[in-house]
Amino acid sequence: MDFDLARILQIASVAAIPVVFAITMHEAAHGYVAKLFGDSTAYRLGRVSLNPVRHIDPIGTIALPLLTLAMGGILFGWAKPVPVDFGKLNHPKRDMMWVAAAGPGANLAMLIFWALIVKLGLLISGNMYAEPMRLMGEIGVQINAVLMVLNLVPLPPLDGGRIAVSLLPRDLALPLARMEPYGLIILLVLLFSGVLGRLINPLIDATMRGVGAILGV
């Protein structure tokens, strides 16, 4: 496959801020909520931080998202996982749900923020900053919609899998939890086979359209 280096560099310059912060703030949110519910592991390790350097994984946070964006596929990536000791939570099974939901919740908040940036770029059309602002906002909307929907897939170790484990009765939760060591492999197979895209693209599109309609973007 031929790659247009100039296009990739252009994408990288515009996408860097929204992509890095979408992934790192997702992880920081897990650590912050875990601390609220009794586990200070991530806080003690300095991972409840908006400093991207503390969360960046060179492959998952930078290379893979830019590669998938340049190839026109689903924006896909990850940061260094925030360590959470679920056994230290005040109510481990119940609180796991809130810790897991914090990541997608952060992405929803950022999705709304970047949609407002798109709207601002449209309002100041003709200004020299309008076009890069709009493009950056559009990438921010897309990456946060992807991360929110993707992470809500009910497959451990994704957040949706942990939410499902928290909500399901014990006899159903335990078999699902035992899938966690194989979850990333399953996810990558689904991604590169195209099955994942067919499953979640309609939800991603619906999320972006819904936020756009509400905000008038």
Secondary structure, 3 states (H helix, E strand, C coil): CCCCHHHHHHHHHHHHHHHHHHHHHHHHHHHHHHHHCCCCHHHHCCCCCCCHHHCCCHHHHHHHHHHHHHCCCCCCCCCCCCCCCHHHCCCHHHHHHHHHHHHHHHHHHHHHHHHHHHHHHHHCCCCCCHHHHHHHHHHHHHHHHHHHHHHCCCCCCCHHHHHHHHHCCHHHHHHHHCCHHHHHHHHHHHHHHCHHHHHHHHHHHHHHHHHHHHHCC
